[in-house]
Amino acid sequence: MLNLKKLRATPDRPQQIDESYESFAHESFSLEGRVIVRGEAVYRQNAIWVRLKIEATAVQACSRCLAPVVSAVRLDELLEFRPLHTVENPLATEVYFYDFEEPTLDLQSYVIGLIANSLAVKPLCRPDCKGLCPQCGQDLNVTTCDCVREAPGDPRFKVLEKLL
């Protein structure tokens, strides 16, 4: 939690950040153990500059077989926060915004967003993951099944096969 009042009262003087958060479940991943956040923040030229070092362990489901995929997250980020009223076109900049009237700024939601953006969109438990059988649901990495698999392709093109 950043003390914005103190930051604005002492421009160009860094304020140390040393926070940790408990485990957290997001819609597409969970964070196991503690999320460690260290860094510093400084108020300069009507902006708050925040340098963060983030350490966490993320768990996602494999996009093919749903097995857990554990990833060590190590991020080094520099964030710029500006009061919303000071930017003419907020969509044209890569800046975070904060309410100038608030005495504090909670960094946890920003940290979770940074972690989410760093994770794989389609995580795999291993590069050669075979996934689940589309008929019976067996994990094909563990066992095989006797289901008959149709040849891949669009069934609408089967009519064209007759012409060949």
C-alpha positions in Angstrom: 0.0 0.0 0.0 1.6 3.3 -1.1 1.2 6.3 1.1 0.4 8.9 -1.6 0.3 11.8 0.8 3.8 11.1 2.0 5.1 10.6 -1.6 3.7 13.9 -2.8 5.0 15.7 0.3 8.6 14.4 -0.5 9.1 14.6 -4.3 12.1 12.8 -5.7 12.6 10.9 -2.5 12.0 7.1 -3.0 9.6 5.2 -0.7 10.4 1.6 -0.2 7.9 -1.1 -1.1 8.0 -4.5 0.7 4.7 -6.3 0.6 3.5 -9.9 0.4 0.1 -11.3 -0.5 -1.5 -14.6 0.4 -2.4 -17.3 -2.1 -4.9 -16.0 -4.7 -7.3 -17.7 -7.1 -8.0 -15.9 -10.5 -10.4 -17.2 -13.2 -7.6 -18.6 -15.3 -4.8 -19.3 -12.8 -4.0 -19.4 -9.1 -1.1 -18.2 -7.1 0.4 -20.6 -4.6 2.4 -19.6 -1.5 3.1 -16.0 -1.0 3.5 -13.3 -3.6 6.5 -11.2 -2.8 6.6 -7.6 -4.0 9.6 -5.4 -3.4 10.7 -2.1 -5.0 10.3 1.6 -4.6 8.1 4.5 -5.6 8.9 8.1 -6.2 6.8 11.1 -7.0 8.2 13.2 -9.8 6.7 15.7 -12.3 3.1 15.0 -11.3 3.6 11.3 -11.7 4.3 8.4 -9.4 6.9 6.0 -10.8 6.9 2.6 -9.2 9.7 0.0 -9.8 8.5 -3.5 -8.7 10.2 -6.8 -8.4 7.6 -9.6 -8.2 8.1 -13.2 -7.2 5.3 -15.7 -7.3 4.3 -19.3 -8.2 1.5 -19.5 -10.6 -0.6 -22.7 -11.4 -2.6 -23.0 -14.6 -4.5 -25.9 -16.2 -2.8 -27.4 -19.3 -4.8 -26.3 -22.3 -4.9 -29.9 -23.7 -5.2 -32.3 -20.7 -6.1 -30.0 -17.8 -3.1 -31.2 -15.7 -1.6 -28.5 -13.4 1.2 -26.4 -14.9 3.4 -24.7 -12.3 5.3 -21.6 -13.3 7.8 -19.5 -11.4 7.1 -15.9 -12.0 9.9 -13.3 -11.7 9.0 -9.8 -13.0 10.8 -6.5 -12.9 8.4 -3.8 -13.9 8.4 0.0 -14.0 4.9 1.6 -13.8 3.8 5.1 -14.2 0.8 6.4 -12.4 -0.8 9.7 -13.2 -4.0 11.4 -11.8 -6.8 10.8 -14.3 -7.6 14.4 -14.9 -4.0 15.2 -16.1 -4.1 13.1 -19.3 -6.0 14.3 -22.3 -6.4 11.0 -24.1 -5.9 8.1 -21.5 -6.3 5.4 -24.2 -3.3 6.7 -26.1 -0.8 6.2 -23.3 0.6 3.2 -21.4 0.0 4.8 -18.0 -1.9 3.7 -15.0 -4.3 6.1 -13.3 -5.1 6.8 -9.7 -7.5 9.1 -7.8 -5.5 12.1 -6.7 -7.8 12.6 -3.7 -7.1 9.2 -2.2 -4.4 9.0 0.5 -3.2 5.6 -0.5 -2.8 3.4 -3.5 -3.2 -0.4 -3.2 -0.8 -2.2 -5.6 -2.3 -5.7 -5.3 -4.7 -5.5 -8.3 -1.9 -4.1 -10.5 0.5 -6.9 -9.3 -2.2 -9.6 -10.1 -2.7 -8.0 -13.6 1.1 -8.0 -14.3 1.3 -11.6 -13.3 -1.7 -12.5 -15.5 -0.2 -10.8 -18.5 3.1 -12.6 -18.1 1.6 -16.1 -18.1 1.1 -18.3 -21.2 -2.2 -18.0 -22.9 -2.4 -21.7 -23.7 -0.1 -23.4 -21.2 1.1 -27.0 -21.8 2.2 -29.5 -19.2 4.8 -30.6 -21.7 5.5 -29.8 -25.3 4.2 -33.2 -26.6 1.0 -33.2 -24.5 -1.5 -35.5 -26.2 -4.5 -34.0 -24.5 -7.8 -35.7 -23.7 -9.7 -38.2 -25.9 -12.6 -36.2 -27.4 -15.0 -39.2 -27.1 -14.3 -40.8 -23.6 -12.2 -38.1 -21.9 -9.2 -40.3 -21.0 -5.9 -38.5 -20.5 -3.9 -39.7 -23.5 -0.6 -38.9 -21.8 -1.4 -41.6 -19.2 -3.2 -44.3 -21.1 -4.6 -45.1 -24.6 -8.3 -45.8 -25.3 -10.1 -47.8 -27.9 -12.3 -44.9 -29.3 -12.5 -44.6 -33.0 -11.2 -41.3 -34.1 -12.5 -39.6 -37.2 -10.0 -38.3 -39.7 -9.3 -34.6 -39.0 -10.9 -32.1 -41.3 -14.1 -30.3 -41.9 -17.0 -32.7 -42.4 -18.6 -30.3 -44.9 -15.8 -31.1 -47.4 -16.6 -34.9 -47.4 -18.8 -34.3 -50.5 -15.8 -33.0 -52.3 -13.9 -36.2 -51.6 -16.2 -38.0 -54.1 -15.1 -35.7 -56.9 -11.4 -36.8 -56.4 
